[in-house]
Amino acid sequence: MSLERLNQMSDAGAAETLRTCCAATRWVQGMVASRPFESVEDLHEKADRLWPGMTTDDWLEAFEAHPKIGDVSSLKAKFANTHDLASGEQSSTSLASDEVLRKLKYGNDAYLEKFGFIFIICATGKSADEMLVRLEERLENTRADEILNAGREQAKITHLRLDKLV
């Protein structure tokens, strides 16, 4: 899709399209209102300006649209419009050993139980082993720290998805 096309879409169409990059309603509404985008750089700058205004509830809404690492099928059933993006982002989990995948599942379950939301990490370029190390490190944090960490990871993921979009 071109920036021109995104700029020309109806508000509803642009919102639906941008929601595939980040599912937080506040962010989507802000991006729709920020059009037109003059360049890819402008698109990213406007996305960045919206992050400081996000509340915990906004972040949680964005996190809800993600699959657990190594569990892409959960997203397919729940959020079909982002399945292709998430599948590519998590492709390194398909190369992982059964032991690492089992540990990722156990760690994700522990993370969800402790923090109340799934482990969010920008998986692009990371091996399953590296994601497991990061997961285990972050399990030691407080919930407040993890909202911030996951929010930073969400922003990275969103930027990658914006690049794929345009």
N, C-alpha and C positions, 0 to 999 in steps of 0.2 A: 504494500500500500504506500502511496506517496503522501507527503505532508499536505500537499494541495488537496488530495481526496479527504484526508482527515479533517482539514480545515473546513471543507465544504459540506461535511455530513451534518445531518440534523443533530440537535443536542442529544436526543435519545440514541441515535446511531453511534455518535462519538462516545457516549457514555458506555454503551455496550462493548465497543471496541477497546476502549481504554481499561475497562474492568478486567480484560484478559491480562493486563500488565500488573494491576494492583486492584484488589477487590474492595478496598476501603472506600465507602461511599463519599466521605469528605474529600478524599484525594481525587476521586473520579470527577466529582462536581467542580472542584477547583481547576482541574485540567480542562474540562469542557469550557469553563468560564475564561480560561487563559488563552483560548484560541483567538486569533490565528497564531500558529507557530511559524516563525520566519525561517527557521533552519533546524536541523537536528540538534545543534547546540542549544538553541532557544528552547526546544522541547525539553531537553534535559535540565536546563536552568530553571524552567518553570516548575518542573517536577520537584527539584530540590527545594524551591521556595515553599512548597507545601508541607514538607516533612515536619518543620518545627511546630506547626499548628495541629499536628495529630495528637489525639488523646489516647490513653490506654485502650479505650473501647474501639477507637479507629484501628489501632494496630491489631487488636484481637480479631476484628472483622477481616483484616487483610490476611492474617495468619490462618484463619479458618478455611481459606480457599486453597491451601497447600496440602499436598499429600505428605504422609510420613516418609522420611527418607527410606528408600528401598520398598515402598508400598505405593507405587504409581497407580495401581488399579483402584485404590480408594478414591483417588481424584477423578478417575474416568467416570465412575458412577455418580459422584457428587457434583463435580464441576467439569463437565465434558468440554466446555469451551477453552479451558486452559490445559487439557491433557497433553496435547502435542508439545507445548512449551515445556511443561514439567518433565515429560519423558526425556527430552533432549538434555535438560539440565541435570538429570539424575542418571545419565547413561553409564557412568562409571560403576554404579551399583550392580550392573549386570555382569561385571567382570570380577566381582568380589567372591571370596570363598563363602561356603555355607556358614562357617563359624563366624566370620565378620558380619554377614547378614543377620544371623541369629543375635549377635551382640548389638547390632544396630536396632533390631526390633525390641530387644529387652531394654536398651537404653532409651529409646523413644517412648516406650511405655512408662518407664520410670520418670522421664522428663515431663510427660503429660500429667502424670499423677502429682508430681511435685509442683509444677507451675500452672497447670490448668490450660495449657495450650501446647501445640506440638513444637518440636525442635525445628527452628527455621535456620537454614544455612544456605548461602549461595553455593550450590554444589558444583557449578561450572568449573572445570579444571581441577577438581579435587577427587582423589581416589576415595573409595569406600573406607579404606583404612584411615585416611586423614579425617574424613567426616566423623568416624568413630572416636578418634582422639579428641576432636573438638567437642563432640557431644559429651564425652566423659569429663572433660575439663569444665564445661559449662554447667554440668549437673551440680557443681559445688557452689554456684552463685545463688544470690537471692532472686526472688521473683522480679523485683524492681530492676535489678541489673539485667535480668534476662529479657524484660520488655525492651530495654534499650539495645541490648545485643541483637535480639531478633529484629527490631526495627531497622537497625543498620544493615542487617542482612537482607531484609525486605527491600530496602532502597536499592541495594546492589542488584537484586533479582529484577526489580522493576526496570532499572536502567537497561539491563540486558534484554528484557522483553520489549522495551521501547525500540531498541536497536533492531530487533527481529521484526517488529511491527512495520517500521518504516525503512 
